[in-house]
Amino acid sequence: MIRKILRLPSGRFGVALLLIVVLLAAFGPLLAPYDPLLTTKEILQEPSGAHWLGTDYLGRDTLSRLLAGSTLSVVSAAQVGLIALFVGAVPGILSVYLGRTFEWITLRIVDTLIALPFLVFAVAMTALLGNGITQAMFAVGILVAPVFYRVARAATQAVATSAYVEAAVLSGAGLGWIVRKHVWGKVLPPIAIALANTLGIGLVAVAALSFLGIGVQPPTPTWGGLLASDLGYLTQRPFAPIFPSAVIVLTVWGFNVLADAIRDVSGESGRALLSKNDARRDRRRTREPELQATAEGRS
């Protein structure tokens, strides 16, 4: 799958963009030129040689806080994706095989989660479990789980009615073996697409909750927290919200491009597209010696 994605220009672009984000999340705090929590008297300064992105209302270096906040922002988005994947995809696959009672119960739970207001549920969960980033991401992951449930269920139903799965059932194969050998490989591409999209949703949700003061508490830096604090001082620093907004938009864009690339390489249309690209590349390689020989003959 990864090799097929890298054969597409959009796939290479999405992977490269997300690789930069991962590097920022891993090494951002180490690259920060100042302590992101250090307050100074240089309040609301414009970009300069000492502070490339200026300072905030407490005199803290904006670039340092942006780099340091990348770790928590990206890790929180990953938590949302993994929670939603586990809570949604596993019951979605099992609902096809564990009978109508399990199917009815899981469908009613999914319908309830879809009907719940996002913000009200997040506030209720943080009030019940505590106002922490883990609790907030758990709430967001639960609310996003229906996406994985529906995708996994639909893909599993298509595979469950296939002839080779029915033959495996008639031969006495167990549920676990069927899921591992036949179902999972077919369900993985649509789940991967949903996961890539969910990571983008998780990043926006982290930023939104941080903006509202839910999850990550000041002075801990996050991209959403930076955006929230900068919006309070637009008259003094009207350009300040551009920086956290840009990294959020670019990261979400990278996840969406990656999801599109996974969709393009999946299924018959994806194989046809890759075959077309391979044929075009082979023709180009075949013509290069001819063009070189023609150029040498003219010279």
C-alpha positions in Angstrom: 0.0 0.0 0.0 2.7 2.5 1.0 4.7 1.8 -2.3 1.5 2.4 -4.3 0.8 5.6 -2.5 4.3 6.9 -3.1 3.9 6.2 -6.8 1.3 9.0 -7.0 2.3 12.7 -7.0 -0.4 13.5 -4.5 0.7 10.6 -2.3 4.3 11.8 -2.2 3.1 15.3 -1.5 0.9 14.2 1.4 3.5 11.9 2.9 6.2 14.6 2.7 3.9 17.2 4.3 3.0 14.9 7.1 6.6 13.8 7.6 7.5 17.4 8.3 4.6 17.6 10.8 5.9 14.4 12.5 9.4 15.8 12.7 8.0 18.9 14.3 6.1 16.9 16.8 9.2 14.8 17.6 11.8 17.6 17.7 9.8 20.8 18.0 10.5 21.3 21.7 14.2 20.8 21.1 14.3 23.3 18.2 12.5 26.0 20.2 15.0 28.9 20.6 13.5 29.9 24.0 11.6 28.4 26.9 8.0 28.4 25.8 6.8 29.2 29.3 9.4 32.0 29.9 7.7 35.4 30.4 9.5 38.6 29.6 8.8 42.3 29.5 8.8 42.3 25.7 5.1 42.1 25.4 3.2 41.9 22.1 6.4 42.5 20.1 6.4 42.3 16.3 8.6 39.8 14.4 12.3 40.7 14.8 15.7 39.1 14.7 15.4 38.1 18.4 11.8 36.8 18.0 11.1 35.6 14.5 7.3 35.5 15.1 7.1 38.1 17.8 5.9 37.6 21.4 2.5 37.2 23.0 0.7 39.1 25.7 3.0 37.7 28.4 6.2 38.3 26.4 6.6 34.6 25.5 8.3 33.8 22.2 5.6 32.8 19.7 7.9 30.6 17.6 9.0 28.6 20.7 5.4 28.1 21.8 4.4 27.0 18.3 7.2 24.5 18.1 6.7 23.2 21.6 2.9 22.9 21.1 3.3 20.7 18.0 4.0 17.6 20.1 0.8 17.7 22.2 -1.3 18.8 19.2 -0.2 16.0 17.0 -0.2 13.3 19.7 -3.7 14.3 20.8 -4.9 14.0 17.2 -3.4 10.5 17.0 -5.2 9.6 20.3 -8.5 10.6 18.7 -7.8 8.4 15.6 -6.7 5.3 17.6 -9.7 5.6 20.1 -12.2 6.0 17.2 -10.5 3.1 15.3 -10.8 0.7 18.2 -14.2 1.7 19.4 -15.7 1.9 15.9 -14.0 -0.5 13.5 -13.9 -3.6 15.8 -17.7 -3.6 16.6 -18.4 -2.8 12.9 -16.6 -5.9 11.7 -18.0 -8.1 14.4 -21.6 -6.9 13.9 -21.7 -8.8 10.6 -20.8 -12.1 12.3 -22.1 -12.1 15.9 -25.8 -12.2 15.2 -28.7 -9.8 15.0 -28.7 -9.0 18.8 -25.2 -7.7 18.8 -25.9 -5.9 15.5 -29.0 -4.2 16.8 -27.3 -3.1 20.0 -24.3 -1.6 18.3 -26.4 0.1 15.7 -28.5 1.8 18.4 -25.3 2.9 20.2 -23.9 4.4 17.0 -27.2 6.2 16.3 -27.1 7.7 19.8 -23.5 8.9 19.4 -24.4 10.5 16.0 -27.3 12.4 17.7 -25.2 13.7 20.6 -24.0 17.3 20.3 -20.2 17.4 20.0 -19.5 20.3 22.4 -22.1 19.3 25.0 -20.7 15.7 25.1 -17.1 16.9 25.4 -18.0 19.3 28.2 -20.0 16.6 30.0 -17.1 14.1 29.7 -14.5 16.5 31.0 -16.8 17.5 33.9 -17.3 13.8 34.7 -13.7 12.6 34.2 -11.8 15.8 34.8 -10.5 18.5 32.6 -7.5 16.9 31.0 -6.3 16.2 27.5 -6.8 12.4 27.8 -10.4 12.8 28.9 -11.1 15.3 26.2 -9.6 13.1 23.5 -11.5 10.1 24.7 -14.7 12.1 24.3 -13.8 13.2 20.8 -12.7 9.7 19.8 -16.0 8.2 21.0 -18.0 10.8 19.0 -15.9 10.1 15.8 -16.2 6.3 16.2 -19.4 5.9 14.2 -17.5 6.8 11.1 -15.3 3.8 11.5 -18.2 1.6 12.5 -20.1 2.4 9.3 -17.1 2.0 7.0 -16.0 -1.2 8.6 -19.5 -2.7 8.6 -20.2 -1.8 5.0 -16.8 -3.2 3.8 -17.2 -6.4 5.9 -20.7 -7.0 4.6 -19.4 -6.9 1.0 -16.7 -9.4 1.8 -18.9 -11.7 3.9 -21.1 -12.5 1.0 -18.2 -13.4 -1.3 -17.8 -17.0 -2.5 -14.4 -17.6 -0.9 -15.6 -16.5 2.5 -18.6 -18.8 2.2 -16.3 -21.6 1.2 -14.2 -21.0 4.3 -17.2 -21.1 6.5 -18.4 -24.3 5.0 -15.0 -25.8 5.5 -15.2 -25.1 9.2 -12.9 -22.1 9.5 -13.3 -20.1 12.7 -14.4 -16.4 12.9 -11.0 -15.2 13.9 -9.3 -17.0 11.0 -11.8 -15.6 8.5 -11.4 -12.1 9.8 -7.5 -12.3 9.7 -7.2 -14.0 6.4 -10.0 -12.7 4.3 -11.9 -9.8 5.8 -9.1 -7.6 7.2 -7.2 -7.2 4.0 -10.3 -6.0 2.2 -11.5 -3.8 5.0 -8.1 -2.1 5.6 -8.1 0.4 2.7 -11.4 2.1 3.5 -10.5 2.1 7.2 -7.1 3.7 6.3 -9.0 6.4 4.4 -11.3 7.0 7.4 -8.3 7.1 9.7 -6.4 9.7 7.6 -9.5 11.9 7.6 -10.1 11.3 11.3 -6.6 12.4 12.2 -7.4 15.7 10.5 -10.7 15.9 12.3 -8.9 15.1 15.6 -6.4 17.9 15.1 -9.2 20.4 14.5 -11.1 19.1 17.5 -8.0 19.5 19.7 -7.6 23.0 18.5 -11.3 23.8 19.0 -11.3 22.4 22.6 -8.1 24.2 23.4 -9.6 27.4 22.1 -12.5 26.9 24.5 -10.2 26.0 27.4 -11.2 22.3 27.5 -8.5 19.6 27.6 -5.2 21.4 27.6 -4.9 24.1 30.3 -2.7 27.2 30.0 0.2 27.9 30.1 0.8 24.5 28.2 1.3 25.5 24.6 -0.9 24.0 21.8 -1.8 25.3 18.4 -5.4 25.9 19.4 -4.3 27.6 22.6 -2.0 29.9 20.7 -4.8 30.8 18.3 -7.2 31.5 21.2 -4.7 33.8 23.0 -3.8 35.6 19.8 -7.4 36.4 18.9 -7.7 38.4 22.1 -5.1 40.9 20.9 -5.9 41.4 17.2 -5.7 45.2 17.5 -2.1 45.0 18.7 -0.9 42.0 16.6 -3.4 41.4 13.7 -1.0 39.0 12.0 -0.5 36.7 15.0 -3.4 34.2 14.3 -1.9 33.5 10.9 0.9 31.3 12.2 -1.1 28.7 14.3 -3.9 28.7 11.7 -1.4 28.0 9.0 0.1 24.9 10.7 -3.3 23.6 11.5 -4.6 24.0 7.9 -1.4 22.5 6.4 -1.6 19.5 8.6 -5.2 18.8 8.0 -4.6 19.3 4.2 -1.8 16.7 4.4 -4.1 14.2 6.0 -6.8 14.8 3.4 -4.4 14.5 0.5 -3.1 11.2 2.0 -6.7 10.0 2.4 -7.3 10.8 -1.3 -4.2 9.0 -2.3 -5.2 5.9 -0.4 -8.6 6.0 -2.1 -7.0 6.4 -5.5 -4.8 3.3 -5.2 -7.5 1.2 -3.7 -9.8 -0.9 -5.9 -10.0 -1.4 -9.6 -9.8 2.3 -10.4 -6.6 2.6 -8.4 -4.9 -0.3 -10.1 -5.9 1.1 -13.5 -4.4 4.5 -12.6 -1.2 2.9 -11.5 -1.0 0.8 -14.6 -1.5 3.8 -16.7 1.2 5.7 -14.9 3.6 2.7 -15.3 2.9 2.5 -19.0 3.5 6.2 -19.4 6.8 5.9 -17.5 7.9 2.9 -19.7 7.1 4.8 -22.9 9.2 7.7 -21.6 12.1 5.5 -20.8 11.9 3.8 -24.2 11.9 7.1 -26.0 14.9 8.6 -24.1 17.6 6.5 -25.9 15.9 7.3 -29.2 15.9 11.0 -28.5 19.5 10.9 -27.3 20.6 9.0 -30.4 18.8 11.5 -32.7 20.4 14.4 -30.8 23.9 12.8 -31.3 23.2 12.2 -35.0 22.3 15.8 -35.5 25.4 17.0 -33.7 
